[in-house]
Amino acid sequence: MGTVPLARAISKLGIASRRQAIEAILAGRVTVGGRVVTLPGHPVNPERARIAIDGEATGQTPWRTILLNKPRGVVTTRRDPEGRKTIYDVLGDLGGWIAPVGRLDAATSGLLLLTNDTKLADWLMDPRNAVVRAYRVTVRGCVSQDERLRLEKGIVDRGQTLRAELVTIRKASARETHLIVRLTEGKNREIRRMFAATGHDVTALARVAIGALELGQLVPGAWREVGRQEIREVFPAALLRRE
């Protein structure tokens, strides 16, 4: 591994989030090789540099990834200025820093990965890797086959092209339609926007899979550990940090 900005190095080591690292650096709490460094962009090699926060050396924390079934109404953030319940309120004390891979909005439930491996998180979020996300969707009204094809071909909304990799209609009636929608990108509120553009309001939305990693039988609010071997099996090309 080459050099990276100090703030990123601290997050790569699983010690703190990037924002927490920046705050600690600017406050003069971080040393590199015994010298205080106050520039978050200061280049360091995470595998060689002697980094300390508040005088305590930062060894690499044990690799950890978990899968959470995020309940509806819970926000994907560490703290919320509106006082809403966050995913960290649901998870409780995990005994170390761990961050979500992407976000689900408050009204969306389902599979949310959290990890302290920033290399894995970056790989999963990189659009070039086209990792498929599958969502269970319920909308008002009957979605026609023509509309389904439009969603797969692409719909322009606010200057952005929104396109589903695959849309499967599970059940349809005049009152509502149940679908599975698969995406390879994560534009803001993409599914809600694309259905709104075809005249259908989303009434329920849950992510059920990321690639071959599925939500399974986890109930809302429950979570489980995901091991390195499982990650290698479901994402064979994924990049993981070295222990």
Contacts in CASP RR format, 6 or more apart in sequence:
PFRMAT RR
TARGET T0000
AUTHOR 0000-0000-0000
METHOD contacts of the structure
MODEL  1
MGTVPLARAISKLGIASRRQAIEAILAGRVTVGGRVVTLPGHPVNPERAR
IAIDGEATGQTPWRTILLNKPRGVVTTRRDPEGRKTIYDVLGDLGGWIAP
VGRLDAATSGLLLLTNDTKLADWLMDPRNAVVRAYRVTVRGCVSQDERLR
LEKGIVDRGQTLRAELVTIRKASARETHLIVRLTEGKNREIRRMFAATGH
DVTALARVAIGALELGQLVPGAWREVGRQEIREVFPAALLRRE
1 45 0 8 1.000
1 46 0 8 1.000
1 47 0 8 1.000
2 45 0 8 1.000
3 43 0 8 1.000
3 44 0 8 1.000
3 45 0 8 1.000
4 12 0 8 1.000
4 43 0 8 1.000
4 44 0 8 1.000
4 45 0 8 1.000
4 46 0 8 1.000
5 40 0 8 1.000
5 41 0 8 1.000
5 42 0 8 1.000
5 43 0 8 1.000
5 44 0 8 1.000
6 21 0 8 1.000
6 25 0 8 1.000
6 30 0 8 1.000
6 32 0 8 1.000
6 37 0 8 1.000
6 39 0 8 1.000
6 40 0 8 1.000
6 41 0 8 1.000
6 42 0 8 1.000
6 43 0 8 1.000
6 44 0 8 1.000
6 51 0 8 1.000
7 18 0 8 1.000
7 21 0 8 1.000
7 22 0 8 1.000
7 25 0 8 1.000
7 40 0 8 1.000
7 41 0 8 1.000
8 18 0 8 1.000
8 21 0 8 1.000
8 118 0 8 1.000
9 44 0 8 1.000
9 45 0 8 1.000
9 46 0 8 1.000
9 49 0 8 1.000
9 51 0 8 1.000
10 16 0 8 1.000
10 18 0 8 1.000
10 21 0 8 1.000
10 24 0 8 1.000
10 25 0 8 1.000
10 30 0 8 1.000
10 51 0 8 1.000
10 53 0 8 1.000
10 58 0 8 1.000
11 17 0 8 1.000
11 18 0 8 1.000
11 21 0 8 1.000
11 99 0 8 1.000
11 118 0 8 1.000
12 46 0 8 1.000
12 118 0 8 1.000
12 119 0 8 1.000
12 241 0 8 1.000
13 46 0 8 1.000
13 51 0 8 1.000
13 58 0 8 1.000
13 59 0 8 1.000
13 60 0 8 1.000
13 61 0 8 1.000
14 60 0 8 1.000
14 61 0 8 1.000
14 97 0 8 1.000
14 116 0 8 1.000
14 117 0 8 1.000
14 118 0 8 1.000
15 21 0 8 1.000
15 53 0 8 1.000
15 58 0 8 1.000
15 59 0 8 1.000
15 61 0 8 1.000
15 97 0 8 1.000
16 24 0 8 1.000
16 53 0 8 1.000
16 97 0 8 1.000
17 78 0 8 1.000
17 97 0 8 1.000
17 99 0 8 1.000
20 97 0 8 1.000
21 30 0 8 1.000
21 40 0 8 1.000
22 40 0 8 1.000
24 30 0 8 1.000
24 53 0 8 1.000
24 54 0 8 1.000
25 37 0 8 1.000
25 38 0 8 1.000
25 39 0 8 1.000
25 40 0 8 1.000
25 42 0 8 1.000
26 38 0 8 1.000
26 40 0 8 1.000
28 36 0 8 1.000
28 37 0 8 1.000
28 38 0 8 1.000
29 53 0 8 1.000
29 54 0 8 1.000
30 36 0 8 1.000
30 37 0 8 1.000
30 38 0 8 1.000
30 51 0 8 1.000
30 52 0 8 1.000
30 53 0 8 1.000
31 37 0 8 1.000
31 51 0 8 1.000
31 52 0 8 1.000
31 55 0 8 1.000
32 42 0 8 1.000
32 44 0 8 1.000
32 49 0 8 1.000
32 50 0 8 1.000
32 51 0 8 1.000
33 49 0 8 1.000
33 50 0 8 1.000
33 51 0 8 1.000
33 52 0 8 1.000
34 50 0 8 1.000
34 52 0 8 1.000
44 51 0 8 1.000
47 242 0 8 1.000
50 57 0 8 1.000
51 57 0 8 1.000
51 58 0 8 1.000
52 58 0 8 1.000
60 241 0 8 1.000
60 243 0 8 1.000
61 96 0 8 1.000
61 97 0 8 1.000
61 116 0 8 1.000
63 116 0 8 1.000
63 117 0 8 1.000
63 228 0 8 1.000
63 240 0 8 1.000
63 241 0 8 1.000
63 243 0 8 1.000
64 94 0 8 1.000
64 98 0 8 1.000
64 115 0 8 1.000
64 116 0 8 1.000
64 117 0 8 1.000
64 225 0 8 1.000
65 113 0 8 1.000
65 114 0 8 1.000
65 115 0 8 1.000
65 116 0 8 1.000
65 117 0 8 1.000
65 120 0 8 1.000
65 225 0 8 1.000
65 226 0 8 1.000
65 227 0 8 1.000
65 228 0 8 1.000
65 231 0 8 1.000
66 91 0 8 1.000
66 94 0 8 1.000
66 98 0 8 1.000
66 113 0 8 1.000
66 114 0 8 1.000
66 115 0 8 1.000
66 223 0 8 1.000
66 224 0 8 1.000
66 225 0 8 1.000
66 226 0 8 1.000
67 111 0 8 1.000
67 112 0 8 1.000
67 113 0 8 1.000
67 213 0 8 1.000
67 215 0 8 1.000
67 218 0 8 1.000
67 223 0 8 1.000
67 224 0 8 1.000
67 226 0 8 1.000
68 87 0 8 1.000
68 90 0 8 1.000
68 91 0 8 1.000
68 110 0 8 1.000
68 111 0 8 1.000
68 112 0 8 1.000
68 113 0 8 1.000
68 114 0 8 1.000
68 218 0 8 1.000
68 221 0 8 1.000
68 222 0 8 1.000
68 223 0 8 1.000
69 109 0 8 1.000
69 110 0 8 1.000
69 111 0 8 1.000
69 112 0 8 1.000
69 215 0 8 1.000
69 218 0 8 1.000
69 219 0 8 1.000
69 220 0 8 1.000
69 221 0 8 1.000
69 222 0 8 1.000
69 223 0 8 1.000
70 76 0 8 1.000
70 87 0 8 1.000
70 90 0 8 1.000
70 104 0 8 1.000
70 108 0 8 1.000
70 109 0 8 1.000
70 110 0 8 1.000
70 111 0 8 1.000
70 112 0 8 1.000
70 220 0 8 1.000
70 221 0 8 1.000
71 90 0 8 1.000
71 109 0 8 1.000
71 220 0 8 1.000
71 221 0 8 1.000
72 106 0 8 1.000
72 107 0 8 1.000
72 108 0 8 1.000
72 109 0 8 1.000
72 220 0 8 1.000
73 84 0 8 1.000
73 85 0 8 1.000
73 106 0 8 1.000
73 107 0 8 1.000
73 109 0 8 1.000
74 84 0 8 1.000
74 85 0 8 1.000
74 86 0 8 1.000
74 87 0 8 1.000
74 89 0 8 1.000
74 90 0 8 1.000
74 106 0 8 1.000
75 84 0 8 1.000
75 85 0 8 1.000
75 86 0 8 1.000
75 87 0 8 1.000
75 106 0 8 1.000
76 86 0 8 1.000
76 87 0 8 1.000
76 100 0 8 1.000
76 102 0 8 1.000
76 103 0 8 1.000
76 104 0 8 1.000
76 105 0 8 1.000
76 112 0 8 1.000
77 86 0 8 1.000
77 87 0 8 1.000
78 86 0 8 1.000
78 88 0 8 1.000
79 86 0 8 1.000
79 88 0 8 1.000
80 86 0 8 1.000
84 106 0 8 1.000
87 100 0 8 1.000
87 112 0 8 1.000
87 114 0 8 1.000
90 221 0 8 1.000
90 223 0 8 1.000
91 114 0 8 1.000
91 223 0 8 1.000
96 116 0 8 1.000
97 116 0 8 1.000
98 114 0 8 1.000
98 115 0 8 1.000
98 116 0 8 1.000
99 114 0 8 1.000
99 115 0 8 1.000
99 116 0 8 1.000
99 121 0 8 1.000
100 112 0 8 1.000
100 113 0 8 1.000
100 114 0 8 1.000
101 112 0 8 1.000
101 113 0 8 1.000
101 114 0 8 1.000
101 115 0 8 1.000
101 120 0 8 1.000
101 121 0 8 1.000
101 124 0 8 1.000
101 125 0 8 1.000
102 112 0 8 1.000
102 121 0 8 1.000
102 125 0 8 1.000
104 110 0 8 1.000
104 112 0 8 1.000
104 207 0 8 1.000
105 189 0 8 1.000
107 205 0 8 1.000
108 205 0 8 1.000
108 206 0 8 1.000
108 207 0 8 1.000
109 205 0 8 1.000
109 206 0 8 1.000
109 207 0 8 1.000
109 220 0 8 1.000
110 206 0 8 1.000
110 207 0 8 1.000
110 208 0 8 1.000
110 215 0 8 1.000
110 220 0 8 1.000
111 207 0 8 1.000
111 208 0 8 1.000
111 209 0 8 1.000
111 210 0 8 1.000
111 213 0 8 1.000
111 214 0 8 1.000
111 215 0 8 1.000
112 207 0 8 1.000
113 124 0 8 1.000
113 210 0 8 1.000
113 213 0 8 1.000
113 226 0 8 1.000
115 121 0 8 1.000
117 240 0 8 1.000
117 241 0 8 1.000
118 241 0 8 1.000
119 239 0 8 1.000
119 240 0 8 1.000
119 241 0 8 1.000
120 231 0 8 1.000
120 238 0 8 1.000
120 239 0 8 1.000
120 240 0 8 1.000
120 241 0 8 1.000
122 239 0 8 1.000
123 129 0 8 1.000
123 235 0 8 1.000
123 237 0 8 1.000
123 238 0 8 1.000
123 239 0 8 1.000
124 131 0 8 1.000
124 210 0 8 1.000
124 235 0 8 1.000
124 238 0 8 1.000
127 184 0 8 1.000
127 185 0 8 1.000
129 237 0 8 1.000
130 184 0 8 1.000
131 184 0 8 1.000
131 210 0 8 1.000
131 211 0 8 1.000
131 235 0 8 1.000
132 165 0 8 1.000
132 182 0 8 1.000
132 183 0 8 1.000
132 184 0 8 1.000
132 209 0 8 1.000
132 210 0 8 1.000
132 211 0 8 1.000
133 182 0 8 1.000
133 183 0 8 1.000
133 184 0 8 1.000
133 186 0 8 1.000
133 207 0 8 1.000
133 209 0 8 1.000
133 210 0 8 1.000
133 211 0 8 1.000
134 180 0 8 1.000
134 181 0 8 1.000
134 182 0 8 1.000
134 207 0 8 1.000
134 208 0 8 1.000
134 209 0 8 1.000
134 210 0 8 1.000
134 211 0 8 1.000
135 180 0 8 1.000
135 181 0 8 1.000
135 182 0 8 1.000
135 183 0 8 1.000
135 191 0 8 1.000
135 205 0 8 1.000
135 206 0 8 1.000
135 207 0 8 1.000
135 208 0 8 1.000
136 178 0 8 1.000
136 179 0 8 1.000
136 180 0 8 1.000
136 204 0 8 1.000
136 205 0 8 1.000
136 206 0 8 1.000
136 208 0 8 1.000
137 178 0 8 1.000
137 179 0 8 1.000
137 180 0 8 1.000
137 181 0 8 1.000
137 191 0 8 1.000
137 195 0 8 1.000
137 202 0 8 1.000
137 204 0 8 1.000
137 205 0 8 1.000
138 176 0 8 1.000
138 177 0 8 1.000
138 178 0 8 1.000
138 179 0 8 1.000
138 202 0 8 1.000
138 203 0 8 1.000
138 204 0 8 1.000
138 205 0 8 1.000
139 176 0 8 1.000
139 177 0 8 1.000
139 179 0 8 1.000
139 195 0 8 1.000
139 200 0 8 1.000
139 201 0 8 1.000
139 202 0 8 1.000
139 203 0 8 1.000
140 175 0 8 1.000
140 176 0 8 1.000
140 200 0 8 1.000
140 201 0 8 1.000
140 203 0 8 1.000
141 173 0 8 1.000
141 174 0 8 1.000
141 175 0 8 1.000
141 176 0 8 1.000
141 177 0 8 1.000
141 200 0 8 1.000
142 172 0 8 1.000
142 173 0 8 1.000
142 174 0 8 1.000
142 177 0 8 1.000
143 169 0 8 1.000
143 172 0 8 1.000
143 177 0 8 1.000
143 179 0 8 1.000
143 195 0 8 1.000
143 198 0 8 1.000
143 200 0 8 1.000
145 169 0 8 1.000
147 198 0 8 1.000
147 200 0 8 1.000
148 167 0 8 1.000
148 169 0 8 1.000
150 198 0 8 1.000
151 163 0 8 1.000
151 164 0 8 1.000
151 167 0 8 1.000
151 181 0 8 1.000
151 194 0 8 1.000
151 195 0 8 1.000
151 198 0 8 1.000
152 163 0 8 1.000
152 164 0 8 1.000
152 165 0 8 1.000
152 166 0 8 1.000
152 167 0 8 1.000
153 163 0 8 1.000
154 161 0 8 1.000
154 162 0 8 1.000
154 163 0 8 1.000
154 164 0 8 1.000
154 194 0 8 1.000
155 161 0 8 1.000
155 162 0 8 1.000
155 163 0 8 1.000
155 194 0 8 1.000
155 197 0 8 1.000
155 198 0 8 1.000
156 162 0 8 1.000
157 193 0 8 1.000
157 194 0 8 1.000
157 196 0 8 1.000
157 197 0 8 1.000
158 193 0 8 1.000
160 187 0 8 1.000
162 187 0 8 1.000
162 190 0 8 1.000
162 193 0 8 1.000
162 194 0 8 1.000
162 197 0 8 1.000
163 185 0 8 1.000
163 194 0 8 1.000
164 181 0 8 1.000
164 182 0 8 1.000
164 183 0 8 1.000
164 191 0 8 1.000
164 194 0 8 1.000
165 182 0 8 1.000
165 183 0 8 1.000
165 184 0 8 1.000
166 180 0 8 1.000
166 181 0 8 1.000
166 182 0 8 1.000
167 179 0 8 1.000
167 180 0 8 1.000
167 181 0 8 1.000
167 182 0 8 1.000
168 179 0 8 1.000
168 180 0 8 1.000
168 181 0 8 1.000
169 177 0 8 1.000
169 178 0 8 1.000
169 179 0 8 1.000
170 178 0 8 1.000
170 179 0 8 1.000
170 180 0 8 1.000
171 177 0 8 1.000
171 178 0 8 1.000
172 178 0 8 1.000
176 203 0 8 1.000
177 200 0 8 1.000
180 208 0 8 1.000
181 191 0 8 1.000
183 190 0 8 1.000
183 191 0 8 1.000
187 193 0 8 1.000
191 202 0 8 1.000
191 205 0 8 1.000
192 202 0 8 1.000
192 205 0 8 1.000
195 201 0 8 1.000
195 202 0 8 1.000
196 202 0 8 1.000
206 215 0 8 1.000
207 215 0 8 1.000
208 214 0 8 1.000
208 215 0 8 1.000
208 216 0 8 1.000
209 215 0 8 1.000
211 234 0 8 1.000
211 235 0 8 1.000
212 233 0 8 1.000
212 234 0 8 1.000
212 235 0 8 1.000
213 226 0 8 1.000
213 230 0 8 1.000
213 234 0 8 1.000
213 235 0 8 1.000
218 224 0 8 1.000
228 240 0 8 1.000
231 238 0 8 1.000
231 240 0 8 1.000
232 238 0 8 1.000
232 240 0 8 1.000
END
